[in-house]
Amino acid sequence: MSGALFVIGTGPGNPEQMTPEALAAVEAATDFFGYGPYLDRLQLRDDQLRHVSDNREELDRAGAALSMAADGAQVCVVSGGDPGVFAMAAAVCEAIENGPAAWRAVDLTILPGVTAMLAVAARAGAPLGHDFCAISLSDNLKPWNVIENRLELAAKAGFVVALYNPISQARPWQLGEAFKLLRKHLPATTPVIFGRAAGRPDERIAVQPLSQADASIADMATCIIIGSAETRIVTRPGRPDLVYTPRFMAEGRR
């Protein structure tokens, strides 16, 4: 007997930014697998069970959820943000690829959510209005030289860059190194948006020029958006400034 597995995202943390599809999956599921702080965002019934694991145990979590679903349960794997962006959807797919045949028979539904860069961008204006990319600064799953190469190529190509996992206690230096590298290829006035806990009560949004961008104000709850050479700031008296990247690029500009 095969059950069902839903992979959902809770959005950036504001309950109103969780999609109706994800809420319906929560209502239908009996068992929930995820990192504790993400599971804490859900309003579960007494008959719904939590299976909490550390944030670095994604593959083990995915395997446990698939095993339970293969035995007939209605299971929900919970991520923050969007489950397909640096989150659990990829871990579930990897577990299915390398796991037993029974896991391939599980009814799998991956539901899109609101990822951090979208919430931060909306708070700041429209910095993702033209071409952009997302890069994780964590070197747990890829070497640092690959991250450096991708940052350099993205800056040279004129992409706005959203940085995930920018800093941690084990990686206190990498964001500063990323800023140092990007300063070689982007104007000093390029806006850098620090978006911490966007949409939550402890939200903090700050905008600094790349020349003065201070890595020490970021933590793992911060998503950072670095503009391109085209990104602009619109000042508004008595209102927050708007950071946006025009939809049209002038002829001959990169």
Buried (B, 14 or more C-beta within 10 A) or exposed (E): EBBBBBBBBBBBBBEEBBBEBBBEBBEEBBBBBBBEEBBEBBEBEEEBBBBBBEEEEBBBBBBBBBBBBBEEBBBBBBBBBBBBBBBBBBBBBBBBEEBEEEBEEBEBBBBBBBBBBBBBBBBBBBBBBBBBBBBBBBBEEEEEEEBBEBBBEBBEEBBBBBBBBBBBEEBEEBBBBBBEBBBEBBBEBBBBBBBBBBBBEEBEBBBBBBEEBEBEBBBBBBBBBBBBBBBBBEEEEEEEEBBBBEEEBEEEEE
